[in-house]
C-alpha cells in the first residue's frame, strides 16, 4: 500500500470493483454481503477490496450487534478533488486561450474576403 494518502486513494480507486463499492456506499451504509451481491466474487474477495478501501481511509466499518456496516468516508475524495482542481484550472485557462485564438483566426479570415 502506498505511503502517502493521495497515492493510497489513487491505488484504491484504480480497481473498478472498488469504485463500484464506493458508488454503492455513496447511497448509504451496507454490509459486506450487500456489497458483494452485484459482483460475481466471494465474500472473501470483497473483504480484500474493503481492506484496501479501509487502508486508504475511504471507508470505515462499524459494529451494530451482528451487523458490521461499511460507511463511506469522503475526506480522501475531497483531498483528491482539491489536487485535481489545479489541473482543472490549468486546462480551463489553456482552453480559454485556445478559444480566443481560434476566434481571432476566424475574424481575421473573414476580414480580407468579406
DSSP file (Angstrom, degrees, kcal/mol; ACC not computed):
  #  RESIDUE AA STRUCTURE BP1 BP2  ACC     N-H-->O    O-->H-N    N-H-->O    O-->H-N    TCO  KAPPA ALPHA  PHI   PSI    X-CA   Y-CA   Z-CA
    1    1 A X              0   0    0      0, 0.0     7,-0.1     0, 0.0     6,-0.0   0.000 360.0 360.0 360.0 133.6    0.0    0.0    0.0
    2    2 A X        -     0   0    0      5,-0.2     6,-0.1     1,-0.1     9,-0.0  -0.213 360.0-134.6 -59.6 150.8    1.4    3.4   -0.9
    3    3 A X  S    S+     0   0    0      4,-0.1     2,-0.2     5,-0.0    -1,-0.1   0.884  81.9  67.4 -78.2 -40.8    2.7    5.5    2.0
    4    4 A X  S  > S-     0   0    0      1,-0.1     4,-2.2     4,-0.0     5,-0.2  -0.577  83.7-124.1 -88.3 149.8    1.1    8.9    1.2
    5    5 A X  H  > S+     0   0    0      1,-0.2     4,-2.3    -2,-0.2     5,-0.2   0.855 107.6  52.8 -59.4 -39.9   -2.6    9.4    1.4
    6    6 A X  H  > S+     0   0    0      1,-0.2     4,-2.4     2,-0.2    -1,-0.2   0.919 111.0  46.6 -65.2 -42.4   -3.1   10.7   -2.2
    7    7 A X  H  > S+     0   0    0      2,-0.2     4,-2.8     1,-0.2    -1,-0.2   0.886 110.9  53.0 -64.8 -38.7   -1.3    7.7   -3.7
    8    8 A X  H  X S+     0   0    0     -4,-2.2     4,-2.4     2,-0.2    -2,-0.2   0.892 109.2  49.6 -62.8 -39.3   -3.3    5.4   -1.4
    9    9 A X  H  X S+     0   0    0     -4,-2.3     4,-2.4     2,-0.2    -2,-0.2   0.942 112.2  46.8 -65.2 -47.2   -6.5    7.0   -2.7
   10   10 A X  H  X S+     0   0    0     -4,-2.4     4,-0.9     1,-0.2    -2,-0.2   0.914 112.1  51.4 -60.2 -42.7   -5.4    6.6   -6.4
   11   11 A X  H >< S+     0   0    0     -4,-2.8     3,-0.7     1,-0.2     4,-0.3   0.927 111.6  46.8 -59.8 -45.7   -4.4    3.0   -5.7
   12   12 A X  H >< S+     0   0    0     -4,-2.4     3,-0.8     1,-0.2    -1,-0.2   0.880 113.1  48.9 -65.3 -37.8   -7.8    2.2   -4.1
   13   13 A X  H 3< S+     0   0    0     -4,-2.4    -1,-0.2     1,-0.2    -2,-0.2   0.574  90.0  83.5 -79.3  -8.4   -9.7    3.9   -7.0
   14   14 A X  T << S+     0   0    0     -4,-0.9     2,-0.5    -3,-0.7    -1,-0.2   0.719  79.2  74.4 -68.1 -20.3   -7.6    2.0   -9.7
   15   15 A X  S <> S-     0   0    0     -3,-0.8     4,-2.0    -4,-0.3     5,-0.2  -0.820  73.1-146.2-100.4 129.9   -9.9   -1.0   -9.4
   16   16 A X  H  > S+     0   0    0     -2,-0.5     4,-2.2     1,-0.2     5,-0.1   0.824  99.6  55.9 -63.5 -31.3  -13.4   -0.9  -10.9
   17   17 A X  H  > S+     0   0    0      2,-0.2     4,-2.3     1,-0.2    -1,-0.2   0.928 108.2  47.4 -65.9 -43.0  -14.8   -3.2   -8.2
   18   18 A X  H  > S+     0   0    0      1,-0.2     4,-2.3     2,-0.2    -2,-0.2   0.888 111.0  51.5 -66.1 -37.4  -13.6   -0.8   -5.5
   19   19 A X  H  X S+     0   0    0     -4,-2.0     4,-2.3     2,-0.2    -1,-0.2   0.902 110.1  50.0 -63.9 -39.1  -15.1    2.2   -7.4
   20   20 A X  H  X S+     0   0    0     -4,-2.2     4,-2.2     2,-0.2    -2,-0.2   0.889 109.0  51.9 -65.3 -39.0  -18.4    0.3   -7.6
   21   21 A X  H  X S+     0   0    0     -4,-2.3     4,-2.5     2,-0.2    -2,-0.2   0.925 110.3  48.2 -63.2 -44.1  -18.3   -0.4   -3.9
   22   22 A X  H  X S+     0   0    0     -4,-2.3     4,-1.5     1,-0.2    -2,-0.2   0.899 109.6  52.8 -63.5 -39.7  -17.7    3.3   -3.2
   23   23 A X  H  < S+     0   0    0     -4,-2.3     4,-0.4     1,-0.2    -1,-0.2   0.899 110.6  47.9 -62.4 -39.6  -20.6    4.3   -5.5
   24   24 A X  H >< S+     0   0    0     -4,-2.2     3,-1.4     1,-0.2     4,-0.4   0.912 110.2  51.3 -66.5 -41.6  -22.8    1.9   -3.6
   25   25 A X  H >< S+     0   0    0     -4,-2.5     3,-0.9     1,-0.3    47,-0.5   0.738  96.1  69.3 -69.7 -21.2  -21.7    3.3   -0.3
   26   26 A X  T 3< S+     0   0    0     -4,-1.5    -1,-0.3     1,-0.2    -2,-0.2   0.740  97.8  53.6 -65.3 -20.5  -22.5    6.8   -1.5
   27   27 A X  T <  S-     0   0    0     -3,-1.4    -1,-0.2    -4,-0.4     2,-0.2   0.619 130.0 -66.2 -86.5 -14.7  -26.1    5.7   -1.3
   28   28 A X    <   -     0   0    0     -3,-0.9    -1,-0.4    -4,-0.4    42,-0.1  -0.746  69.2 -44.8 145.8 167.1  -25.8    4.6    2.3
   29   29 A X        -     0   0    0     -2,-0.2     2,-0.3    -3,-0.1    42,-0.2  -0.193  55.7-179.3 -60.9 152.5  -24.1    2.2    4.6
   30   30 A X  B     -A   70   0A   0     40,-1.5    40,-3.3    38,-0.1     2,-0.1  -0.989  25.3-114.8-152.6 155.4  -24.1   -1.5    3.6
   31   31 A X     >  -     0   0    0     -2,-0.3     4,-2.3    38,-0.2     5,-0.2  -0.402  37.1-105.8 -84.0 167.8  -22.9   -4.9    4.8
   32   32 A X  H  > S+     0   0    0     36,-0.3     4,-2.1     1,-0.2     5,-0.2   0.901 123.0  53.2 -59.7 -41.3  -20.2   -6.9    3.1
   33   33 A X  H  > S+     0   0    0      1,-0.2     4,-1.4     2,-0.2    -1,-0.2   0.912 109.3  47.8 -61.9 -43.3  -22.9   -9.3    1.9
   34   34 A X  H  4 S+     0   0    0      1,-0.2     4,-0.5     2,-0.2    -1,-0.2   0.885 112.7  49.1 -65.1 -38.2  -24.9   -6.4    0.4
   35   35 A X  H  < S+     0   0    0     -4,-2.3     3,-0.3     1,-0.2    -1,-0.2   0.817 111.4  49.8 -70.6 -30.3  -21.7   -5.0   -1.2
   36   36 A X  H >< S+     0   0    0     -4,-2.1     3,-1.9    -5,-0.2     5,-0.4   0.758  89.2  86.2 -77.5 -25.4  -20.8   -8.4   -2.7
   37   37 A X  T 3< S+     0   0    0     -4,-1.4    -1,-0.2     1,-0.3    -2,-0.1   0.842  89.1  43.7 -50.3 -49.1  -24.2   -9.0   -4.2
   38   38 A X  T 3  S+     0   0    0     -4,-0.5     2,-0.4    -3,-0.3    -1,-0.3   0.582 106.3  75.2 -77.3  -4.3  -23.8   -7.3   -7.6
   39   39 A X  S <  S-     0   0    0     -3,-1.9     2,-1.7    -4,-0.2     7,-0.1  -0.836  80.4-130.4-109.3 142.7  -20.3   -8.8   -8.1
   40   40 A X  S    S+     0   0    0     -2,-0.4     2,-0.3     2,-0.0    -3,-0.1  -0.553  73.9  97.9 -88.5  72.3  -19.6  -12.3   -9.1
   41   41 A X  S    S-     0   0    0     -2,-1.7    -2,-0.1    -5,-0.4     2,-0.0  -0.974  75.5 -91.8-152.8 163.3  -17.0  -12.9   -6.4
   42   42 A X     >  -     0   0    0     -2,-0.3     4,-2.0     1,-0.1     5,-0.2  -0.237  35.5-112.0 -73.8 163.9  -16.8  -14.5   -2.9
   43   43 A X  H  > S+     0   0    0      1,-0.2     4,-2.4     2,-0.2     5,-0.1   0.851 119.9  57.5 -62.8 -33.7  -17.3  -12.6    0.3
   44   44 A X  H  > S+     0   0    0      2,-0.2     4,-1.6     1,-0.2    -1,-0.2   0.899 105.8  48.7 -64.6 -40.1  -13.5  -13.1    1.0
   45   45 A X  H  > S+     0   0    0      2,-0.2     4,-1.7     1,-0.2    -2,-0.2   0.907 112.0  48.4 -66.6 -41.4  -12.6  -11.4   -2.3
   46   46 A X  H  X S+     0   0    0     -4,-2.0     4,-2.5     1,-0.2    -2,-0.2   0.895 107.6  56.4 -64.6 -39.0  -14.9   -8.5   -1.5
   47   47 A X  H  X S+     0   0    0     -4,-2.4     4,-2.0     1,-0.2    -1,-0.2   0.869 103.8  53.7 -60.5 -36.6  -13.4   -8.3    2.0
   48   48 A X  H  X S+     0   0    0     -4,-1.6     4,-1.7     2,-0.2    -1,-0.2   0.914 109.1  48.3 -64.3 -41.6  -10.0   -7.9    0.4
   49   49 A X  H  X S+     0   0    0     -4,-1.7     4,-2.3     1,-0.2    -2,-0.2   0.905 110.0  52.6 -62.9 -40.4  -11.3   -5.0   -1.6
   50   50 A X  H  X S+     0   0    0     -4,-2.5     4,-2.7     1,-0.2    -1,-0.2   0.863 104.8  55.4 -64.8 -35.2  -12.8   -3.5    1.5
   51   51 A X  H  X S+     0   0    0     -4,-2.0     4,-2.5     2,-0.2    -1,-0.2   0.893 107.8  49.0 -64.2 -39.2   -9.4   -3.8    3.3
   52   52 A X  H  X S+     0   0    0     -4,-1.7     4,-1.7     2,-0.2    -2,-0.2   0.935 113.2  46.6 -64.5 -45.3   -7.8   -1.7    0.5
   53   53 A X  H  <>S+     0   0    0     -4,-2.3     5,-2.7     1,-0.2     6,-0.9   0.879 113.6  49.0 -63.7 -38.0  -10.5    0.9    0.8
   54   54 A X  H ><5S+     0   0    0     -4,-2.7     3,-1.3     3,-0.2    -1,-0.2   0.890 108.2  53.2 -69.0 -39.8  -10.2    0.9    4.6
   55   55 A X  H 3<5S+     0   0    0     -4,-2.5    -1,-0.2     1,-0.3    -2,-0.2   0.848 108.8  50.0 -62.9 -33.9   -6.4    1.3    4.4
   56   56 A X  T 3<5S-     0   0    0     -4,-1.7    -1,-0.3    -5,-0.2    -2,-0.2   0.426 115.1-121.6 -83.0   1.3   -6.9    4.3    2.1
   57   57 A X  T < 5S+     0   0    0     -3,-1.3    19,-0.5     2,-0.2    -3,-0.2   0.756  78.6 124.6  63.0  27.1   -9.3    5.7    4.7
   58   58 A X  S   <S+     0   0    0     -5,-2.7    15,-3.3    -6,-0.2     2,-0.3   0.684  75.3  23.6 -86.4 -20.5  -12.1    5.7    2.1
   59   59 A X  E     -B   72   0A   0     -6,-0.9     2,-0.3    13,-0.3    13,-0.2  -0.941  63.9-159.0-137.1 161.7  -14.4    3.6    4.2
   60   60 A X  E     -B   71   0A   0     11,-2.2    11,-3.0    -2,-0.3     2,-0.5  -0.938  15.5-135.3-132.4 160.5  -14.9    2.7    7.8
   61   61 A X  E     -B   70   0A   0     -2,-0.3     9,-0.2     9,-0.2     2,-0.1  -0.967  18.7-166.4-121.0 132.7  -16.6   -0.2    9.4
   62   62 A X        -     0   0    0      7,-2.9     2,-0.4    -2,-0.5     9,-0.0  -0.348  14.8-131.2-101.5-174.8  -19.0    0.0   12.3
   63   63 A X        +     0   0    0      5,-0.2     2,-0.5    -2,-0.1     5,-0.2  -0.899  26.2 166.1-145.7 113.9  -20.4   -2.6   14.6
   64   64 A X  B >   -C   67   0B   0      3,-3.4     3,-2.5    -2,-0.4     2,-0.2  -0.873  68.6 -67.9-128.7  97.7  -24.1   -2.8   15.4
   65   65 A X  T 3  S-     0   0    0     -2,-0.5    -1,-0.1     1,-0.3     0, 0.0  -0.411 118.3 -14.0  55.5-119.2  -24.9   -6.1   17.1
   66   66 A X  T 3  S+     0   0    0     -2,-0.2     2,-0.5    -3,-0.1    -1,-0.3   0.569 122.8  89.9 -85.5 -10.3  -24.3   -8.7   14.4
   67   67 A X  B <   -C   64   0B   0     -3,-2.5    -3,-3.4   -36,-0.0     2,-0.6  -0.763  53.7-170.0 -95.7 129.9  -24.2   -6.2   11.6
   68   68 A X        -     0   0    0     -2,-0.5   -36,-0.3    -5,-0.2    -5,-0.2  -0.773  18.4-162.8-115.6  83.2  -20.9   -4.6   10.6
   69   69 A X        -     0   0    0     -2,-0.6    -7,-2.9   -38,-0.1     2,-0.4  -0.365  11.7-136.0 -71.2 144.6  -21.9   -1.8    8.2
   70   70 A X  E     -AB  30  61A   0    -40,-3.3   -40,-1.5    -9,-0.2     2,-0.4  -0.809  22.0-162.1 -95.4 141.3  -19.4   -0.2    5.9
   71   71 A X  E     - B   0  60A   0    -11,-3.0   -11,-2.2    -2,-0.4     2,-0.3  -0.983  19.0-118.7-130.7 134.4  -19.5    3.6    5.7
   72   72 A X  E     - B   0  59A   0    -47,-0.5     2,-0.6    -2,-0.4   -13,-0.3  -0.533  19.7-158.3 -71.3 132.7  -18.1    5.9    3.0
   73   73 A X        -     0   0    0    -15,-3.3     3,-0.5    -2,-0.3     4,-0.4  -0.941   6.2-170.4-111.8 106.9  -15.5    8.4    4.4
   74   74 A X    >>  +     0   0    0     -2,-0.6     4,-2.0     1,-0.2     3,-0.6   0.608  61.1  91.3 -79.1 -12.1  -15.4   11.3    1.9
   75   75 A X  H 3> S+     0   0    0      1,-0.3     4,-2.3     2,-0.2    -1,-0.2   0.895  86.1  49.4 -55.9 -47.6  -12.4   13.2    3.2
   76   76 A X  H 3> S+     0   0    0     -3,-0.5     4,-2.2   -19,-0.5    -1,-0.3   0.860 110.7  52.5 -60.8 -31.2   -9.8   11.4    0.9
   77   77 A X  H <> S+     0   0    0     -3,-0.6     4,-2.4    -4,-0.4    -1,-0.2   0.860 107.4  51.6 -70.7 -34.3  -12.0   12.1   -2.0
   78   78 A X  H  X S+     0   0    0     -4,-2.0     4,-2.3     2,-0.2    -2,-0.2   0.913 110.1  49.2 -64.6 -42.3  -12.1   15.8   -1.1
   79   79 A X  H  X S+     0   0    0     -4,-2.3     4,-2.0     2,-0.2    -2,-0.2   0.903 111.4  49.2 -63.7 -41.1   -8.3   15.8   -0.9
   80   80 A X  H  X S+     0   0    0     -4,-2.2     4,-2.5     2,-0.2    -2,-0.2   0.915 110.2  51.0 -63.3 -43.5   -8.2   14.2   -4.3
   81   81 A X  H  X S+     0   0    0     -4,-2.4     4,-1.9     1,-0.2    -2,-0.2   0.894 108.4  51.7 -61.7 -40.6  -10.6   16.7   -5.8
   82   82 A X  H  X S+     0   0    0     -4,-2.3     4,-0.8     2,-0.2    -1,-0.2   0.897 110.8  48.5 -63.4 -39.9   -8.5   19.6   -4.4
   83   83 A X  H >X S+     0   0    0     -4,-2.0     4,-0.6     1,-0.2     3,-0.6   0.912 113.1  47.2 -65.3 -42.6   -5.4   18.1   -6.0
   84   84 A X  H >X S+     0   0    0     -4,-2.5     4,-2.2     1,-0.2     3,-0.5   0.786  97.4  73.4 -69.4 -26.9   -7.3   17.7   -9.3
   85   85 A X  H 3X S+     0   0    0     -4,-1.9     4,-2.5     1,-0.3    -1,-0.2   0.854  90.6  56.8 -58.2 -37.1   -8.7   21.2   -9.2
   86   86 A X  H <X S+     0   0    0     -4,-0.8     4,-1.8    -3,-0.6    -1,-0.3   0.888 109.4  46.0 -63.6 -36.8   -5.3   22.7  -10.0
   87   87 A X  H <X S+     0   0    0     -4,-0.6     4,-2.5    -3,-0.5    -2,-0.2   0.868 109.8  54.2 -72.1 -36.0   -5.2   20.7  -13.2
   88   88 A X  H  X S+     0   0    0     -4,-2.2     4,-2.4     2,-0.2    -2,-0.2   0.918 109.6  47.9 -61.8 -43.5   -8.8   21.6  -14.0
   89   89 A X  H  X S+     0   0    0     -4,-2.5     4,-2.4     2,-0.2    -2,-0.2   0.897 109.7  53.6 -64.7 -40.1   -7.8   25.3  -13.7
   90   90 A X  H  X S+     0   0    0     -4,-1.8     4,-2.3     1,-0.2    -2,-0.2   0.942 112.2  43.5 -58.4 -49.3   -4.8   24.7  -15.9
   91   91 A X  H  X S+     0   0    0     -4,-2.5     4,-2.9     2,-0.2     5,-0.3   0.870 111.0  54.7 -68.4 -36.6   -6.9   23.2  -18.7
   92   92 A X  H  X S+     0   0    0     -4,-2.4     4,-2.4    -5,-0.2    -1,-0.2   0.938 110.6  46.4 -60.0 -46.1   -9.6   25.9  -18.3
   93   93 A X  H  X S+     0   0    0     -4,-2.4     4,-2.3     1,-0.2    -2,-0.2   0.932 115.6  45.5 -61.4 -46.3   -7.0   28.6  -18.8
   94   94 A X  H  X S+     0   0    0     -4,-2.3     4,-2.2     1,-0.2    -2,-0.2   0.889 114.2  47.1 -67.7 -39.5   -5.4   26.8  -21.8
   95   95 A X  H  X S+     0   0    0     -4,-2.9     4,-2.5     2,-0.2    -1,-0.2   0.866 111.0  52.2 -71.2 -34.8   -8.7   26.0  -23.4
   96   96 A X  H  X S+     0   0    0     -4,-2.4     4,-2.3    -5,-0.3    -2,-0.2   0.915 110.5  49.0 -63.7 -41.8   -9.9   29.6  -22.9
   97   97 A X  H  X S+     0   0    0     -4,-2.3     4,-2.3     2,-0.2    -2,-0.2   0.893 111.1  49.7 -63.2 -40.3   -6.7   30.8  -24.6
   98   98 A X  H  X S+     0   0    0     -4,-2.2     4,-2.8     2,-0.2     5,-0.2   0.911 109.6  51.1 -64.6 -42.6   -7.3   28.4  -27.5
   99   99 A X  H  X S+     0   0    0     -4,-2.5     4,-2.2     2,-0.2    -2,-0.2   0.911 111.0  48.3 -61.5 -42.7  -10.9   29.6  -27.9
  100  100 A X  H  X S+     0   0    0     -4,-2.3     4,-2.2     2,-0.2    -1,-0.2   0.917 112.1  49.5 -63.1 -43.7   -9.7   33.2  -28.0
  101  101 A X  H  X S+     0   0    0     -4,-2.3     4,-2.4     2,-0.2    -2,-0.2   0.924 111.7  47.7 -62.4 -45.9   -7.0   32.3  -30.5
  102  102 A X  H  X S+     0   0    0     -4,-2.8     4,-2.4     1,-0.2    -1,-0.2   0.881 110.3  52.6 -63.5 -38.3   -9.4   30.4  -32.8
  103  103 A X  H  X S+     0   0    0     -4,-2.2     4,-2.3    -5,-0.2    -1,-0.2   0.906 109.3  49.5 -63.3 -42.0  -11.9   33.3  -32.6
  104  104 A X  H  X S+     0   0    0     -4,-2.2     4,-2.5     2,-0.2    -2,-0.2   0.911 110.2  50.8 -62.9 -43.1   -9.2   35.7  -33.7
  105  105 A X  H  X S+     0   0    0     -4,-2.4     4,-2.0     1,-0.2    -2,-0.2   0.911 110.6  49.2 -60.9 -42.5   -8.3   33.4  -36.6
  106  106 A X  H  X S+     0   0    0     -4,-2.4     4,-1.4     2,-0.2    -2,-0.2   0.906 111.8  48.0 -64.3 -41.9  -11.9   33.3  -37.7
  107  107 A X  H  X S+     0   0    0     -4,-2.3     4,-1.6     1,-0.2    -2,-0.2   0.904 112.4  48.8 -66.5 -41.1  -12.3   37.0  -37.5
  108  108 A X  H  X S+     0   0    0     -4,-2.5     4,-0.9     1,-0.2    -1,-0.2   0.839 108.9  53.9 -67.8 -32.6   -9.0   37.6  -39.5
  109  109 A X  H  X S+     0   0    0     -4,-2.0     4,-0.6    -5,-0.2    -1,-0.2   0.823 109.7  48.0 -71.3 -30.0  -10.1   35.1  -42.1
  110  110 A X  H  X S+     0   0    0     -4,-1.4     4,-0.5    -5,-0.1    -2,-0.2   0.846 100.7  66.3 -77.7 -35.5  -13.4   36.9  -42.6
  111  111 A X  H >< S+     0   0    0     -4,-1.6     3,-0.9     1,-0.2    -2,-0.2   0.908  98.7  45.4 -60.9 -51.9  -12.0   40.5  -43.0
  112  112 A X  H 3< S+     0   0    0     -4,-0.9    -1,-0.2     1,-0.2    -2,-0.1   0.883 123.5  32.5 -65.5 -36.3  -10.0   40.3  -46.2
  113  113 A X  H 3<        0   0    0     -4,-0.6    -1,-0.2     1,-0.2    -2,-0.2   0.200 360.0 360.0-107.1  18.1  -12.6   38.5  -48.3
  114  114 A X    <<        0   0    0     -3,-0.9    -1,-0.2    -4,-0.5    -2,-0.1   0.538 360.0 360.0 -63.7 360.0  -15.8   39.8  -46.8
